[in-house]
Amino acid sequence: MSVIVGVECSDCVILAQSGPTPSVPRGGAGIAGPPIGELRAIAGRAVIGYFGPEDLSREVTAALERYFADRDPRELSPEAHSSGIQAVLSQPVRLAAALTRALKGLPGGAIPESSLISGETLIALPGEGRHALYVVDGECAVTQIRQGSSYAAVGPAKLAAESFLRFLQRLLWREGRPTRAAGQFAAYWATRHVVDLEGGSSRSIQLVRLSRGTAQAADIVWYGERIMAAFRRAVDAGVDEFRSELKRRVLIDFEGVGDGSTAMLQPPVRKRVPEVRVTLRPPQTEEGRPRW
């Protein structure tokens, strides 16, 4: 399993990768080389997260380099980028998809099913007015990640990552796009979640940030070991605090639920205060008239 996660923040796009290139099952090299997962900067103007056959990765990279060499991505609208990316990737990606479908239909099972992997790509780039995040699937359908979801993932473990990102969205931001702090933490934690499921090392995670540049098309920052170590400590501390809070608020309070005891589920009984009535009358004088 492997995953690449993308989160579109209010002022940048964060991409995270779960670790080194996954191994290929023995007996099959795939339709275009072994599957790989990688983050890569393209012409200093975009960052891609790619998972799929290695040969197709080179084709996708070369096509995107030609696309960005002829234009400044900051001058194009998100819709223009969607159609432009689809045009340049159409030939290599759709050819690979057609070969995959043809090989799956061959009798005899000479090629393992697990080696027939179509490429998937996350693309982070600056655009007209703001940055953008796109997903290119195995059939070359280009989808822009819009406000509301703010995240996407590619790779075999993408469902696990996206479901965890949905959980983190409820914790870190409710609607719209997350802040940079929330987005980069969510990207790291979701990738760390996949690494923990796979039994890998959290030190293998990579993180990169893309934002609109001033003198250049994009500012691309690769996170170093010091920042990654801070993320590791933050996740460990957050999990410990979350666990202790759950124990305090839920596990202890619900200890007796389910064993036949219903006392906790009943509303508390209020003690009735005795009712006391007092009647006030004016004082009487000797003449029988009130004296105030």
N, C-alpha and C positions, 0 to 999 in steps of 0.2 A: 504494500500500500504506500501511497505517497500523495501529497497534496500541495497545491499552491493557492494561497488565499489573497484576495484583493479587497481593500476597504477604501471607499471614497469618503474622505473627510471634508470638513468645511473649507480647508485651505490647501489640501494636498491629496495624493493617493498613496496608500501604503500597500506594498506587496510583500508577502512572506512565503518562504518555502520550507518544507518540513525536513530537508536534509539531503544527503548524498543521493546519487543516481541509484534507483532501485535495480536489483539484479534481475536478469532475464531467466525464465524457466528453461531448464536444460532440454535441448531437443528442438528449439525453435528460435530463430532470430528476428521474427516479425517480417512484415512486408517491406520495411525500409530501414532495417537496422534495429538495435535494441531500444526499448522505450527509455526515455530519460526525463528528468524533471529539472528545470533550470530557470534562473532569473538572469536576464541579460539586458543591458542598455543598448539602444539602437540609435546610432548616429548622434548621440548626445541629446536626442530630442524626445525619446520615449523609453519606456521600460516594458519588457514583455516577461510574462511568466508562462513557460511552455511545458506541456507534458505530452509525450508521444514518441514516435520513432525518431531516431537520431538523424537519419537522412532527411526526413521531412522537416526537422528543426532547422537544418541548414537552408533549405528552400524557403521556409517562412522568414527566416532572418534576412536572407538576401533580398526577398521581395519587399520587405518593410524598409530595408535600407534604401532601396531605389525609390520607394514612396516618399520617404522623408528627405531625401537628397534634393528633390525638385521643388520643395515647398516648405514654408514656415507653418508648423501646425497651429500656431496661435492665431493665424489669419483665417482658419476654416471653422465653420460651425460644426457642432456634433453630428448633425445629419450628413454633412458633406464628408466627414471622416468615416462614418459608417459605410457609405457607398464606396468611398475610395479604398478603404481597407478590404472590403469584399471583392472589389475588382482586381486588386493586385494579388490577393491570396486565392482567388477562385481556381486558377489552374492547378497549382500544386496540391491544395487541400482536397479539392473535389476529385482529382485523379487518385489520390491516396484512398479516399473514401470508396471510389469505384473499385479499386483493386481489392480492398478489404471485403466488400460485398461479394466480389467474384470468387475470392479464395475461400470464403466461408461456405460457398455453395458447392465447392469441389467434393466429390465423394472420396471416401477412404480415410479422411482425417489425417492427412500427411502433415498438416501444419496445426499446431496446438491452438485452440481457441484463445488462450490467454495471450498469445503473441500477436494476435490481430488487433492492434490498437490504433485507433484514429487519433490524430493530434488535436489537442485543445489548447487554446491560448488566451491569456489575459493580457490586455494592452492598456497601459496607463500613459496618457499623453496630455499636453496642454492643448487647449482649444480656444475658440473665439469667446473671450469673456471669462472662461474658467477651465479647469482641468476636467478630464473625463476618464472613465473606466469602461472598457469593452470586453465582451466575451465572444470568442470565435469558436464554434463547436466543430465537431468532426465533419459536418456537411457544409462548412463555410458560411453558416448563418451568423451574422454579426449582431449582437445585442448590446445596447448601451445600458449600463447599470444606472438607473435613475433614482431620484429622491424617493425614499420609502423603504427600499431594501438596503441600499448603500454598500452591499458586499456581494461577493461571488467567489467560487472556488472551482478549480479544475484538478483532474487527476482521479485515481481510483477511490480515494477517501473523501471526495468532495461532499457527499451527502452527510457524512459525519461532521465535517467542518462547518457546513452551512447550517445544520441544525444547532450546533453549539453557538455559532454566531447569532442565530436568532435568540437564543437564551441570553447571550451577552448583551444584545441590544436592549432587552428588557431591564437589564441591570445598569447599563452605562449611558444609554440615550434612548428616549422614547420614540421620537419622530424626527424627520428631517435627516440631516447628515451629522455624524459625530464630530466632536472636536478632534484636533490632531492627537491630543493625549489619549482620548478614549479610543480613537481608531487604531492607533499603533498598538495599544495594549490589547485590544480585541483581536487584531490580526495575529499578534504573537501568541495569545492564550489559545486561540482556536487551533493554530498550528501545533502548539505544545500539546493540546488535547489529542490530536491525531498521533503525534510522536509517542505519547504515553500509551495509547491504545496499541501501537505497533511494537512497544517495548524498546524504542530507540532512545537516543541521547538528546536531551534538550540543547546541548551545545552545538548540535548540527544545524539548528535553525538559522536561516538567513532572513534579513529584513532590509528593504530599500524604500526610500521615500522620493516621490516626484512631486514637484510644485512648479508653478509658472515662474520663469526667470525674467529678469529685466534686460540685462545685456545679452543674454542668450535665450534660446527657446525654452529651456527647462533647467531647473536645479535638481540634480539627482544626487542623493546622499545614501551611501551604504552604511548601515549601522555597524559600529565596531564592537569589540568584545566587552568594553566597559559598559556600554548601554545595554547590551544583551544580558550581561550579568545582573544589571539592575532589574530588567524584566523578569529574569528567573527568580530573583529574590521577592519581587512584588507578587508574582503568582503564588509562590510558596506561602508567603505571609497571608495573602488573600484567602487561600484555601483553608489555612489553619483557622483564621478568624471566622470564616463562613461556617466551618465545621463546629467550632465552639458555640457560635450563636445559634445554630440549629439545635445543638444539644440542649442549650439553655432554654430556648423558647418552645421547642417542639417535642423533642424526644423525652425530656423529663416530664413535661405537662401531660403527655399522652401515654405515659408508662402503663397505666391501668386500662386503657381503652382496648376493648376486644376480649377481655377476660370475664365478661359478665357484669362488671361493675359499671353502673350508669351514674354514679354520684357526681362525677366531674362534668357530665353532660347536662345535668340539671341546673337551672338557675339558682344562685345562692338564696337561702331562706333569710328574710329580714325579720328580726325580732319586733313584735308589735309593742309599741309604747302605750302604756295605760292612758286612757282619755281622761282628762281633768277639765271640768267646767267651773268657771268662776263668774259670779254675778256681782256687779258693782252697784250699790245703792247710795244715795246721798245721805250724809249724817243728819240726824234729827236733833233739834234743840228742845229746850224744855217747853216752849210754846207749841211744839209740833210742826214748826216750819223749817224748811231746809236752810242750812247755814253753809255758805260756800267759802 
